[in-house]
Amino acid sequence: MLKGCVPWPDEYASRYRQRGYWEGLSIGEALAQSIAKRPDRVALVQGKQRIRYAELGERVDHLAGHFVRCGLRPLDRVVLQLHNVPEFLYAFFGLIRAGCIPVMALRAHRHTEVKHFLTASGAVAYVIPDVLRDFDYRAMAEEMRAACPTLKQVFVAGEPLAGQHSLHRLMDAAPAQTALPALDPSEVALMLLSGGTTSLSKLIPRTHEDYVYNARRCGLLAGFAEHTVLMLILPLGHNYNLASPGLMGALYHGGTVVLAPAGDAETVFPLVEREGVTVVPAAVPLISGWLNSRVPEHHDLTTLKVVQNGGARLAPELRARLRDRLECTPQEIYGTAEGLISMVRLYGDDEAVLESSGVPICDDDEIRVVDDAGREVADGAPGELCVRGPYTIRGYYNAPEKNREAFTDDGFYRMGDIVRKRGRQLYTEGRRKDIINRGGEKISCDEIENYLFAHPKVKAVTLVAMPDDAFGEKACAFVIPKPGEALTLAEVVAFLKAHRIASFKLPERLEVVSEFPTSPVGKILKRELRDRIAAKLAQERTS
């Protein structure tokens, strides 16, 4: 395995192969199998472009050959920062087919993050758009080339600057007549990024075998098949949209992927009707916006069977509204780029569908829920989730100190999430650091948010800690009200009191806002809100 990565111990690797989780397939071979089964089916749709499986395979192999001709070699790291366009697929699968390791950056990343990805991975190449939303990625790439000694080549989906390669010209050129390398399925195939909530992201090495299993199994539990038409809105470079089940899950099972240009209701629902979309992976802000729009009722959505939610827990109230208004099944997907994926089964009972965060996808996903001292807690009690299994990494890339913090001595990954476990069914209660400590009394942000989503005036809500001299922390509710509605703290408190919850859990400040700061994959950036309210309180004290 690539130096700097932590392999699975031999006894576990043997077990995972014997039990059929690891099939001995590289990502390229898995794609080739899908292409061979259905060469004439449509694999990808964007606007008027309709790309068949055979065409996808041809473009991937063609570009892979040119990557090799340009000097890229097996195990070379390449930072891939493309938005949701067909070129993403050609470059991602082309790099893997050439034996390279794509490092999955997101469109919103800028100089500081990109420099970190390049230097931490030792990347030799960088794949980018030209100009997007008035930002010139080509100029940033040249700054990075000057700052990062390993970075030699830049590939551009669009018009390159001098000294940069055009992906389009490479794809239009004659075949490279270059042999592609044989790939070891147990080798690292790509690197995802950790959440990076408190520091720059760590690099997550995923092997061919474990990632093929991740995509295959998630796709199976999402009901993916040849009839599946999957609309992708969130970034393709994120684990959720890439393989949980996402793009790779759809292609593995022979479905069609539709790339949406935006996530607003005015864009999404006409596209659902036109393309016969059956599944949409989404996130809380998107779903909240759709449920507060009148657009869906003006379109034929009979093909739409499942709306998935990932990134942050969808409140039961919103799941029920999703099912009632769009007449589809809400499917909660909880997990991490480091490995574990837990999915609510499509035909579960109401309690599971509306309340839970699902069941781990693999029988050999080992799960522990532990207290602050690392002791397992009783079933149903809250604690931090720790996991080990056939697609959960054993360590970050080149990060021995971080690995000592993030992994137990026996190889369990500390998720940092507070959950309750009933059997193997999980119920998430937020991040370990998303618990407000009010003078020793713990407040679960997730619990209070779930109640407030049911308030008739609330469109969206998130709860954060604000500093307090006496108690250390108190709860502040940030709320986006429904159009035309006004909301007071007194109304919020009265509504929560009706649920007969402990008084210490009640928010002690209300901030009414028009929008929340969000990450590129739709997660609410609570850190920014905590900083905002802390600054506001400090200003109020001095004024």
N, C-alpha and C positions, 0 to 999 in steps of 0.2 A: 504494500500500500504506500501511497505518496508519503514521503518523509514529512513529519510534523502532524500526521493524523494518528488517531488511536483506533486500532482495529478491534473488532469483536474477538474475545477469546476463542480459541479453536473449538472448545467443547460447545459453545453457543452457536458458532458458525455451522458446525456439523449438524446440530439439532435443527437449525432453521432450514438447512437444505433438505434434510431427511423428511421434514414435515411439509415440504413443498412451498414454503414461503419464498425462498430464493430459488428461482427457476434456472439460473445459469444464463440469463439473458442480459445483454447490454441494452441500454435505452434505444440505441440504433436498431438492434435486432428486433426489439419489441415493435418499433414503428414499422420495420420492414415486413413483419408478419401481418400487421393490419393492412398494409398496402397490398400485399399479395392476395389477401382474402377478398378485397373489394376495390380493385383499382379504379373502377369507373364511378364510384360513389363520391358525392361532394364531401370533402373533408373540411373546407374552410370557406366562409362567406364574409366579405367585407364590402359594403356598398354593392356595386354591380359586379365585383369580382367573385367568381365561384370556382374554387380550385379543387380539382379531384384528387383523390388519394395518390394516384399514379403521378400526377403533376407535382404534388408536394414532395414525393420521394425523389423525383428527378431534380427538382430545384435544390433540395437538401444535399444530395450527392454531388451535384455540380458545384455548389458553393464550397462543400467540404474539400473537394479536389483543389479548388483555387486557394483555400486557406493553407493547404499543405504546400502548394506551389509557392506561396508567399513566404514560406519558411516556418510556419507554425508546426510544432512538434507535439507528440503525445505528452500529456501531463503539463503542457504550458497552460498557465492561468490567463484567462482573458476576461476583463470586466465587460459585461454586456448590459448596456443601458438603453434599451429601445422601448418605446411605448407600444400600445396595442395595435400593431399593424402586421400584415403577413410577413414582412421581413424579420420580425421577431422569431417566428417559427423557423424560417430558413436559416437564420444565423444560429439560433439555439441548437437545433438538431444538427446543423452543419458543423458547428464547433465540436459537438460531442462525437459526431461521426469521424471527425479528423483526429480524435483522441485528445482534444483540448478540454479544459475544465472551465466552463463559463462561471463567472462570479456575478450573481444576479442583483445588479443595482436597479434602483427604481428611478423613474423619470424625474422625480422631484429632487433627487440628490444633487448636491452642488460641490464646489471645490473641496471643502473640508472633508466631506464624506468620501468623495471619489478618490482623493489623494490617499486617504486611509485604506480604502479597498485595494488600490493599486500597490501600495507599499506593503500592506499586511499579507497580501497574496503573492507578491513578487510577479505581478502580471506583466506579460510582454506585449499585450495588445489590448485595444479598447474599441468597442463597437458602439456607435452613437447615431442619433438622428443628426440632421444638419442644423436647422433652426426650428424651434418649437415654442409657440406662445412667446415670441419675441426674445427667446433665450438662444444664444448661439453656442451649441455644444462643441462645435469645431474649435472655436477659440479657447474654450476651457480645456479641450484635449491637448492643444499645443502648450498651454501653461502646465498641464500635467506632465507632458513629455519632457519639459525643461526641468521639472521638479522631481521626477521619478526615474532614476537611472535605468531600471529594467524595462520601462515602456518604450518599445521600438516602433510599433505600427498602430495606425488608427484606421478603422473601417467605418464608412459613413453611409447610412441609408438616406441618400439624397445627394446633394452636390458637395463634393469634398473641397477642402483647401489644398494648396500645393503641398505635396508630400504625403497626402492622405489617399486611401483607397476608396473607390466607389463600389458599394455592394452591388448596385444595379449593373454597373459595367462588368463586374466579375461574373454576374449571372448571365449577362448577355454575350460574354466572350465564348470562344470555342472551348470545349471541355479541356481540362488541364492535363489529361492523359497521365495522371499521377495516381499511384496505388495508394489506397486508403489503409490505415493500419488495422490490424486485428485488435480487438478490445478485450480486456480482462474484466468480466462482469463483477468481480470483487473489488475492482479499483474505484477510486473516487471519480464520479461523473460530473458533478457540479458542486458549487458552494452557494448556499443560501446565507442570508444575513439574519443575525439575531435581532431581537426587538430593539435593542439599543436605547432603552428608556432612561438609563442613568449614565451611559457612556457611549462612545462610538461602537458600532455593531461588531460583534465577533463573527468569524467565518465558520459556517456549519458545513462540513464535508459530507455529502451524501453519495453513496456508492450506486453503481448501476443496479445491482440486485435489490438493494433495499428500496430504491426509489421506484423501480418498476412495480415492486410489490405494493408500495404505498398507493400508487395510481390505480393499479388493477383492483385491489381490494376496496378502496374507497368508491371506485366506479361501480363495482358490483353492489355495494350497499346503498348506492344512490339510484339503483335500478337502471344504470346505463346499458344501452344496447344499440343496435344499428338504427333504431327509430329515434334515438335521442338527438334533439337539437338543443345545444347548450349555448346560451348567450353569455358572453364574458364582458364584464364592465370594468371590474377592478383590475389592477395591474397584473399582467401575465407573469412578471418576474417574481411575484409573491407566491409562497408555497400553496396557499389556499386556491388561487386561480390556476396555478401551474399543475398541481398533481394531487389535490385533496378534495374532490377528485379532479376538477378543473380540466385544463387543456389535455394533459396526458391521459387522464382517465377516459375522456370522451374518445380520443383517438384509439386508445387500446381496445375499447369496446365497439369501435366502428361507427361512432356517431358523427354528427356535423357540428362544427364550432362556428358560431356567429359572433363577430367582433362588433360591439356597439360603440358608436363614437362618443357617447355621453351617457350619464346615468339618470338624467331627469325623466320624469314621467312622460313628457312630450316626445322624448326620443325613444324610450324603452318600449312603451306599449304598442305604438304603431309597428315597431319592428317585430315584436312578439306575434302580432297578427299576420304580418306579411310573410315571415319566415317559418311560421308554425313552431315557434320556440316551445320546448317542453320543460326546460329546467333553467333557472337563473340563480347563480351564486351571488349573494348580496351581503350587505352589512347594515348595521342598525341605522345609520343616518339615511341611507338609500330607502330602506323599507319604511321608515318613519315618513319620509317625504312622499312616497307613493300612497301611503294610507291617508295622507292629508290632501290628496289631489282628487279632482273629479275626472281626470283623464281616463283612468282604466275603464270606467263604465261606458265610454264611447267606442270601445274596441272589442272585437271578438277575441276572447282569451281562452277559448275552449281547449286549445292544445296545451296550455300551461298547466302542468301537473304539480311541480315542486318549485318552491322558492327556498333556497338554502340561506342560512345565515352563519357567518363566521367572523372572527376577530374580536368580538365582545358579545356577551350573552344578550339574546333578544328576550325582552320581558314577556311573560306569559300573556299579558293583555294584548301585546302587539302580535304575538303568534295567533291568538284567537281571532283578532281582527283580520289578519292576513288570510286565514282560512275562510272566514265568512265573506270578506269583500271580494277576494280574487278567486275563491272556490278552488284553492289548491292546497297542497300539504306543505306546512312549514317544516323544514328539516334543519335542526340545529347541528352544526359541526364545530366541535371544540378541539383545539389541539395546538401544536407548536411546530415550527420549522425544524426544531431539534429532533422531532420524531412523533410521539404519540398523537394519534387522531382518534377522537371519540365521536360517534355519530348516532343520532336518534334514528331508530329504525323506522322506515316509512309506514309500516303498518302497526306501529305500537299503539298502546291505549292512550287515552287523553292525558293521563298524568305524565306519561313519558314524553309525549309529543309537545305538550304545552309547558311542562315544568323542568324537565331534565336536560342535561348536556350530553345525554347518550351513553353508549357503552363502547369501550375500546374496540377497534376494528378487528383485532387479532386475539385469538385465544391465548397466545403466548405473550401478550402484553401484560407484564407483571406490574401491579400497581400497589403502592403503599400510601396511606394517609397518616402523616406524622405530626407530633407537636413540636414545639420549639427546641426540645431536647433530642429530637430524632426518634422518639418512641411512637410506635403505632398506636393510633387512637381507636376507640370502639366504633363499630359500624354505625353510621349516622352522625357521628361527632365531627366537628370541623377540624381541618388540619391541612398542612401543605401536601400537595400531591407529588409523589416521587415515582418514576417509571423506568422500566427496562424492557427491551424487546427487540424484535428482528428488524425494526426500521427506526429505532431511537439510537442516536449516535452515542459513542462512548467518550467523546471529547471534542472540543473545538480545535480548529487548525492552529498549530503553533502557539498554544495558549496554556502552558502547564499551570500557571498560577490561577487563571480563571477556572481551569478544570478542577483544581482542588476545591474551589468554592462551589462549583455547580454540580459536581458528581460525588456520590458517596464512594467509600472505599470498595464496595462490591458492585459498582457500576450503575447505580440508579441515578437518573437525572432528576435534579430538584427543579420542578416546574415553576416554583414561585407563586403558584395559584392556591388559594384556599378553596377546598372542596369538601363536600360530604359524600360518602360512598355508602350505597345500600346494595349489598352484593357487589356486582360489577357496574351498576348504574351510577353515574356521576352527576353531582349537582354543584355547579360552580358558584362561588360566592365572591368572586373578584380576586384581584392580585393580593398577594401577601402584604404588599405595601399600599393596597387600596382599602385598608381597614383604618378607620378613624379611631384614634385612641383618645377618648374624652376622659381625662383624669383616671385612666385605668379601665374604664368601661369601653368595650370595643363595639364600633358601629360598622356593620357591613354596608358599604355604599350600594352594592347590588340589591340588597333587600329593600332599602328605602326607595331606590329608583324604580323597582318593580311596582311598588305601591303607587308612586306618583304618576307612572305612565297611565294609570286608570283614571286620573283626574280629568274631568270633562273639558277643562280649559288648557290642558297641557299637550303640546305637540311633541316635545322632546325634553328630556331632563338628564342631568348628570350631577352627582354629589361628590364634593371634594372636601378635603380637610383645610381649615383655615387656622392660622396660629392664634393662640389665646394664652394670655399671661397666667391665668389661674388654672386652667385645665390642660394646657399644652396644645390641644386641638379641639375644635368644634366643627360641626357640619355646616357647610354652605351649599345650598341648592342653586345650581345654574339651570334656568328654565327657558325654553323657547315656547311661548304661548301659541295657541292656535290663532289664526288670523282674526283680528277684530276683538280679541279677548284681552282683558287686563287681569292681573293676578297679584295678590298680596301675600306676604308671609303669613298673616293671620289665617287666610283661607287654606294655605298649604298645611299649616299646623292643625287646623280643625279637621281637615280631611284625613290626615294621618292618625289623629287621636281616635277617630271613628273606627280605625282598625285595631284599637286597643293594644298598641305597641308601647314599649317602655319609653318613658318621657325623655330619657337621655339620648334616645335615637333621633329626636325631632330636630330638623334643621333650625339653626339659630340665625340664619341670614338667607335672604333670597336675592339672587341677581338675575334680572330678566334681560335676556340677550336675543339677538336676531339669528345668530348662528354660533356653532361651536368650532374651535380650531380642530382640524382633523389631519391625520396622517395620509399619505398617498393611498393607503388601502382602506381608508374610511374609519379608522379608530379615532375616538375622541381623545385629544391630547390633554389629559387631565393635568399633567405637569404644568402646562401653560396656564390652565385655569387656576391651579394652586398659586402659581407665581403672580397671576393677575390679582387675585383677592388679597394675597399677602401685601402686595405693593399698595393696593387701595386702602387697606387698613392702616398701613404705615403712614400714608399721606393724610388720612383722616385724623390720626393721633397728633400730627404736627401742625395741622391747620387750625 
